[in-house]
């Protein structure tokens, strides 16, 4: 059963910093105590449930806070949707990594009145955000921690995962990290 969801960005962003260390501690707890299969199963089910109850297009905070990564196909699709050349679109972007570009400005220049003006042509990174439906939740949990104060879906799923796996925030799991029991070598079920 899903608890009451927090969707107010001001509350979510104000809680991010005080929960920063605890969120890292929870990640260490997951690494040590829960199998990757169990984590993925729970995270994907919670993400599906929470995502169905939150209207991302009504929020748009990711568009104000995050730089989506455009791959070559994304640039082509967006340029065509805007009716402009890829070269013109790329002039508003900077390179970041191999074959990846981002807009030079934030918030996203495609955001107008809290709405995406190119929603049907948006990059895959935007389509897949907040990426919680993907396998290997633990591998992507660094992104979840970074987006905890930005996205209501991430905030709620991460919080509910703590309850699902009976996480005790009073225990220091980071200090207990043992290379032999971390990263899938030997998991204990909770």
N, C-alpha and C positions, 0 to 999 in steps of 0.2 A: 504494500500500500504506500502510495506516495504521500509524503508530508506536504504541508503548505509550501508553495514555491515562493521564493523571493525573486522579484523581477525588477525592483527599484534599483537602478544603476547607482544612485548616490549611496545607498546602503551597501550594495555589493562592493563598490570601489573603496568605501571606508573600512570594510572588513578585510580587504586583501592584505594589507600590510601587517595587521596584528596576527593573521593566520599564516603568514609566509613560512615561518619556521615549522609550525605544526604541519603544514601541507608537505614539506620536505620530509618530516618525520613519518608522516603517513605513507609516503612513497617508500621509505626504507622498511616500514612495517610490511607493506605489500610484498616487497622483494624477499623478505625473510619468512613470511608466514602463510602466503596464499599462492596457489599455483597460477601460472599465467592463464591457463584455460578458465579457471574460476573467475579470475579478474576480468577477462574479456567478456565472459558470459554475463556477469553482473553489470559491467560498465555499458555494454551494448544495450541490454534490456532497459537500464535506467535512462540512457541517452535517448532511446526511442520513446519512452514514456514521457520524459521531461520535454523533449523537443516537440512532441505533439501538443503540449499545453502552453508553449511559449511561441508567440508570433515574432520571428526574427525581423520581419519587415517593419514591425511596429517599434522595434528597439533600435537597430542600426548602430549600436555602440561600436561594434567591430569596425564599421566603416569610418568611425571617428578616431579610433585608437590604434588600429593595426594596418600595416602595409601588406596587402596581399601580393603574393608572388605570381608574376605572369610568366608563363612558359611561351615558347614561340606560337603554338596553336591558339593560346589565349589572346595574344596580341592580334593575330589575324582575325579572330572572331569578333573581338571588340572593335577593331578598326572598321570592319565591314558593317557592323551594327551602327557605328557612328557615321558611316558614310565618308570616311576619311582614309588617307593612306596609312600604311603601317609606319612609314617614316615619320609622318606628322605625329602619330600617337607616341612613338618611341621618343620623340623630342620632349615629351612631358615626363619621361621616366629616366631612371638610372639603373645601371647594371649592378646586380648583387648576386654573386656566385656565378656558376657556370650555367649558361642558357636561362638565367632568371633575371627579370627586371621588376622594379617596383615604381610606383608613382613617386615623384620627387617631393610631393607635398602631402600633408595630412591636415584635415580629414580628406578622404578620397574625393577627388574632384568630380566624381560621378554621383556624389551624394547631394541631393537637393531637397530641402524641406524634410529632412530625415528619411528620405526615400531614395533608393537606387534608381537612377535614370536609365540604366543599361542592364536591368536585372536579367533579361533573357540572354544577354551576351556576356555576362560577367565571367571572370576567370574561374577555372576549376578550383583554385584555392578558396575562393569565396563560396562556391557551390558546396564544397565539402566542409567548410567551417561549421562547428568547432572541432571537427576531426575525431569526435568521440565514438563514432560508429565503426571506426577502423579496427582491424585486429592489432594486437600488441599494444594494448592500452598502457601497460607499464613503460614500454619504450617511448610512447608519446606523452607520458605523464609530465615531462618537463614542460611541454607546451601547455598542458592543462594547468599546471601551477602558474605559469606566466600569464595565462588568460583567465585565471580565477577571479580577478577583480574587474574584468572587462565584459565577460559573457555570462548572462544569467543561466544558460544551460550548463556551462562548465561549473559555475558556482554551486548549483543545486545537485548536479550529478556527483561531484567530488565530495560534497557534504553527505549525501546519501550513501555513498560507498563506505564512508567511515562508519556509519551505523550498520550497514550490511555486513561488514567484516569485523564488527565488534572491536573496533580500534580503541585503545586506551591512550589518550593524549598525554597522560602523566608518565608514561614509560618512554625513555629515550631509546628509540630504535636505531637512530643514526649512530650513536655510540656503541651499539651492539652489533654493527655490521661485521659479519664474518664472511670473508671471501669464499669459504667452502659452502655457505648456505645462501649465497646471494646470486641472483641472475639465473635461476632455474636449475642449479645443481642438485639441491635437496630442499624440498618444500614440505612444510607441515601444514595440514589443514587446520583452520581455526574452528 
